[in-house]
Amino acid sequence: MYLLFFLIFGIILGAMANYAAASWAWSPKRNHPWCRSDHHRPFWWKIPVIGWLGMRREADQFGRGFWIRPLCVELGMGIFAAWFFQTQVVGLLILVTQNRIPVTNTFIWSILARCAFQLVFIGLMLGASLIDFDEKTIPDHILIGGTLFALITAFITPYTICETEYGTEQILPVNQLLDFPLSRVETSEDLLFPLTAAAPNPPLDVCRSGKGGRWGLISALLCWWGWCFALMERHWRMNRGFFWAWRIFWERLRRTRSTRQLWSLLKWGTLAILFLWATAWPQWLSVWSTLLGMGVAGGFMWILRLAAQFSMDREALGFGDVLLMAMFGAFLGWQPCVVLFFIAPFAGLFLAVPRLIFLHDLETPFGPFLCLAALITMLFWPYFWNLTLPVFRFGPHLITLGLGLLLLMVILLTLIRWVEKLLGFEY
């Protein structure tokens, strides 16, 4: 029963990704059963998978074989969802049962909800990748909507705090698996590990409201304000000097219509953060973790974009990649985003080489690489966590390490740019 549900759920997510690729693109298309058409389409064409068999009749209008990719997307997403349920839910329950670990209803509903939550995340990445492949851009509908969905989910499914047998506090799990040795497992809940921005050493005093938690509040507000500012339409022109550019920047920002809408979002979000920090402590921990993951991942990509642009004297990353990483941080936390960033170049080889060979496309977008790396990180996070845990235990020293790596990247890109000019390669 559950397997059939997740199979259908995956097909629906694939259909929504196809609809997004057709309707939310910069140049909307009408080669989708749910899009507006000049002639009547039967109602059964709107049924996922089956409808594409009927859409073949419009091949003379949209091109031969246009229906093959969306059909494969919906079928593939359905099969993947069924496999994902089988491994993430059924496989875990079998492991628990074989080792005679008590299973509670809370544990079962937690892993079912987590499975659905992660499939929604994969559906968002699928839609973003399809559009990025087609037009080398990612629409705000996915980036903003996905990030807000992760924040709302964090509020609905808060982390809980309990007393351990040693008298210390710890976070009970909600979001992700860790490959614990079974000798350390006593209850089914011990098999879940919080994929939070606070792990592996949650600073509970920072998360609490009151005097000891002011740094948690400050960090959450800075992440929220930074994300809202990133969504605004910013124009920076240095052709008449810094002070003139600064003045024009804020004047244009003030007159833009979307700025007022984002200001309302910033204001109400700030009030919600203040309320959660002062009152609802379990919800505050979840929302704070999501905001911190969003801010760290998006901020890291933003700084990387500026550094690459400064070194190579041209735009190396689109700003959509910055917002995409912020969405990843909201769903996964900041530690997986650090891992997936180093996996993305290898994932890029898997996608870019076939496009270069078969399509002769030299400008492959970076967004699908990040999405594939995020999927790999999420599927194999227990192993990546065990591998990278000693690094994450450096705590604040990771900032120094990151700045050092960023400086090395700037030096390397500057050297590459110098060699290009020396050899006469200009872009």
N, C-alpha and C positions, 0 to 999 in steps of 0.2 A: 504493500500500500504506500509506504513512505517512498520507496524507490520509484514508483510510478509518479508520485507527486513531484519529486525532484526532477524527473525526466521532463514532465510537462512544464515545470517551473523554468528549467533551463531553455526549453524551446521558446517560451515566452520572452525570456531575457534576450535570446538571440534575435527574435522578431523585433523587440524594442531597439536593439542595437542597429538592425537594418533600417528601421524607421528613422532613427537619429541620423544615420549616414545619408539618408535621402532628404530629410526635412530640415535638419539643423546645420547642414553644410553652408558654406558661404554662398554657393550657387545651388539653391534647392533643386532637387530632381523630382520627376514625377513617375519614375520607374519603380514605384512601390504600390501595392494594392491599397494602402491606406491614404495615399496622396491623392490630391484632386486630379481628375482626368477630364478630357474633353468629351469622352463618351462613357456610356454606362458600363459598369463592371459588375458582374454577378456578386452577390453577397458572400458566396462561399470562397471567393478569391481572398477574402480578408482572413481566412483561417491560416495560421502559420504552417509552413511546409507545404501543405496541400495547395494553398493559393498560388504558389510559384509555378506549379504545373499548369495552371490556367493562364498565368501571365506570359507563358511562352507564345501565346497568340499575338502579342504585341511586339514580337521580335523585329518586325519591319520598321517599327517606330524607334525602339531603343537599342537596336543592334542585336546581332545573333549571339546567343549565349549569355545575355545580360543577367538572366535569372539564376545562373549556376552558382555564383558566389553567395548571394543571399540564402539560397537553398542550403548550401553547405554550411553556412554560418549557423543557421537555425538547427539543423540536424547535429552539427558538431557540438554546439553549446548544450543541447539536450543530452547527448551521450556523455559529454564531459561532466555535466551536473550529476547524472546517475553514477558515474564512476567516482566522483568526488564524495558523494553521499556514502557510497560503499566503503571507501577507504577512511574517511574522516569520522564517520559515525558508526557504521556497522563494524568496521575493523577494530575500532577502539572498544566497543562493547564486547566483542569476542575476546579481546585481550584482557579486559577487566574480569569477565566471567571465568576464563580459564585459570586465572590466578586467585579466584575466590575472593574478590574484592567486593564489598557491598555496593550496590548501585542504587542511588536515590533518584526520585523523580526530578529533583532540581538538576542533577547532573545530566539526565537525558534531555530535558528541555534546554539546558544550556548548550549542549553540543548541537542540537537541532537548530537552535536560533543562530549559533555561531556559523553553522554551515550555510544557512540562508543568507546571513549577513555577508559572508565572504563571496558567495555566488553573485550577489548584487554588485559587489566591488569588482568582480571579474567581468560582469556585464557592462559596467561603466567603462572599464579599460578596453573592452572589445569595441564598444561604440566609438571611443576616442581614437583607437588605432585605425579603424576603418576610415574615419573622416581625415585623419592625419595622412594616411596613405593616399587618399584621393586628392586632397587640397593642401596638404602640408600646414594645416592649422587645426586647432582643437576648440570647439565652441564653448562659450561660457556656460551654456546650459548644463553641460556635463561637469565642468570644473567647479562651478559654484554650487550647483545642485548636489553633486556628490559629496563635497566638503560639508555642506550643511546637513546632509543626511547622516554622515558619520557623527557629527556633533549631537544631533538629536538622538541617535542610537546610544551614544555614550551617556546621555542623560537618562534614557529609559532603562538601561542595563548597568546600574552603578556597581563599582567594586565595593566589597565589604571588608571590614577590618575585624579581626578576631584576636583573641589572646591565645598564644601557644602554651605548651606545657612548661616552657622555660620562663614564662612571664613576659615575653616580648610580643610586640604586635607585628602582624604580617598581613599582606593583602591576599584575600582569597581569590581564586582564579575566575576569569570570565571568558577571555578572548582566544587563547591560543594554547597549543600543546607543547609540552617539553618531554623529551625522551628520558624520563627518570628511570634509574635502575629499579626493578620491581621490588628489591629488598627494602627500598625506602618508601614504598607506597603502602599506605594503610587504608585509605578511603578512595573512592572514585574521584573525588574532587582534587586529590593530590596529583592526578594526572594532567590537570589543567594548570597553565602558568599564565600570569597576567602579562600580556604583551602591551606594556605601558611605557610611557616616557620616563617613568620613575625607576624601572628595573635596571640593574639587578639589586640595587640597594635603595628601596623607596624612602626618600626623606620625608617621613610622615609629619615631622614638625613643620616643614615647609607647606605641606598640603593643608594643614589645619587652618581654621579661621582664628582670628585673634592676632596678638602681637607676634607670635612665633611664625605665623604663616604669611606675613606681609610679602615675603619674597615670592611665594607661590602666586599671590594675587598680582604682583607687579609683572611677573613673567607671563601670566595668562593674558593680562591686558595688553602688554607689548606685542604678543603674538597675534591677538585679535586685531589690534589697530594696524599692525603691519600688513596683515592679510587684506583688510579693507582698503588700505592705501594702495596695495598692489593692484586692486581691481579698478582703480580710477584711471581715467585717460590722462596720461602724463606726456608732456611734450617738452623736450629740453634741447634748446638750440644755442650753441656757443659762438655763433658767427659774429655777435656784437658784444661779446664779453660776458663775464660771469654774472655781474650784478643785473644786467639787462635780461639774461636768461632766467635768473632767479625770479625777477619781477613778472616776466611773461608766463613763467611756469605756474605760479600761483594764481595769476589773473585768469588764465585759460581754465585752470582747475575749478575756480570759483564759478565760472560762467557755464560750465558743462552741465547739461541736464542730469546725467547719470550720477554726478557728484552728490546731488541732493538725496537721491535714492540710497546711495551708499552711506551717506551721513546718517540717515535714519537707521540703516542696518547697524552701523557702528554704535550709535547711541543706544539702541535697544539691546544689542549684544553686550555692551558694557554694563548696563543695568542688570541684565541676567547674570553676568559673571559676579558682580558685586553681591547680588542676592544669594547665589549659590555658595559663595565664599563665606558669607555671614551666617547661613542657616543650614542648608542641606549638605552635610559633610560627605556622605557616600557619593552622591551625585557630583559634588565638587571634585573629588579625586578623579573620577572618570573624565569629566569635562576638562579639567586641568591637564590631564595626560594627553587628551586629544588635541587641545590647543597647543601644547608644547611640541608635540610631534609635528603638527601643522607648521608652526613657526620655525622650528629648527630645520626641517627638511626643505621648506620653501625658501627660507633665508639662506641656507647653504647653496642652493641652486642659483639664487639671485646673485650672491657674491661671486659665484663661479662664472656666471654669465658676464658680469661686469669685468672680471679679471681677464676672461678670454677675449672680450671685445677690446679691452685696452691693449692686450698683447698682440693680437692679430690685426688690429685696426679695421675690423669689420665684425658684423654680427655673427657670432658662432652658434648661439642658442636662441631660440624664440622664447618670448616671455610666456607662451603657453606651457612650455616645459617647466617653468618656475611654478605656475599654478598647479600643474599636474603633480609635481613633487609635493606640494602642500597638501593636495588631496590624498596622496599616498601616506603622508605623515599622519593625517587625521584618521585614516583607516588602520594603519599598521603600527604607528609609533615611530620615533626617530631612529632607533637602532636598526630596524630592518631597512630603512631608507639609506642609511650609510652603507649597508651591505649591498643592496641592490644597485647602488651607484657604481660600485666596482664590478658588478656582474654585467651591467648594461653594455659595455663594449663587446663582450663575448657574445651576448645575445644579439648585438648588432650584426656580427658576422653571420649569424644564422639567418637573418632576414635580408641583409644588404647584398650578400653575394648572389643569391638567386635572382634578386631584382636587377643586379648589374648584368648577369649572364643572359636572362631571358627578356628583360624589358629595357636594358641599356640605360637604366636610370642612375645617374651619378649623384643625385641629390636626394638621398633617402632621409626622411624625417627621423628625429631622435625620439619622439614620443612613443612609437611602437616598441623601440628598444627598451625604454624604461618600463613599459607595461609588461613586456615579456620577462624582464628581470624581476619586476615586482611579483609576478606569478610564480616564478621559480623560487624566490625568497620565501613567499608565503607557504608554498607546498613543502619546502625542506627547511623551514625555520628551526625546528628542533636541532638539526645538525649544525646549521649555521650559528645558532645560539651557543651551543657547546663549544664550537670552534672559536668564536669571537668573544666569549665571556671574559677571558683575561684582559682583553683590550678595553672593553667597556668598564672594567673595574678601575681604570685610571681616573675616572670621574672628571673633575675640572681640567685635569691635564690633557684631556682630549681636545680642548680648545686650542692649546698650544700646538699639539700635534697637527690638528687640522690647518692652522695658519701656516705652519711650516710646509706642509704638503701643497698648500695653495701657492706659496711663494715659489716652490720648486716648479709647479706647473706654469706659473707666469714666466719664469726664466726659460723653461723648455719651449713654450710657445713663441716667446720673443726670438729665441735662437732659430726656430723653424721659419719664422717670418723673415728673419735676416737672410737665411739660406735661400728662400724663395726669391727674394729680391736680387740676391747675388747671381742666381741662375736665370733670372729674367722671367720668372713666373709671377704674373700679376692677375688679381681678381677684380 
